[in-house]
Amino acid sequence: MSANKTKDEILDDEDEAMFITLEFEDGEEVEAEAMGVFEVDGKEYIALIPDDGSDDVYIYGYNEVDDEEFELVDIEDEAEFERVVAEFDALMAAEEAEG
């Protein structure tokens, strides 16, 4: 999966939400808003909020292809996924505490 914004644009552009269309294996498509990119154990991940009325957050590995394109990577390893979710939860708790 790819899109045409860099990580810095996602993180710095608070006035303009970036939406990505996710397409699942069953053909279902969901629009999702990029919350931001964060790092865990030297790897980058992206958090996405689906525009489907749920409270879900999708987390994928994030790889920059070049200055204008990136790809989303499924997190296959369960232990890695748990570490990433724990870090995401900690970031959200810290953000809530700040205000």
Protein Blocks (a to p, Z undefined) as FASTA:
>chain_A
ZZdddfklmmmmmmbccddddddfkopacddddfbdcdeehiacddddddehpabdcddd
dddfblmbccddddfblklmmmmmmmmmmmmmmmmmnZZ
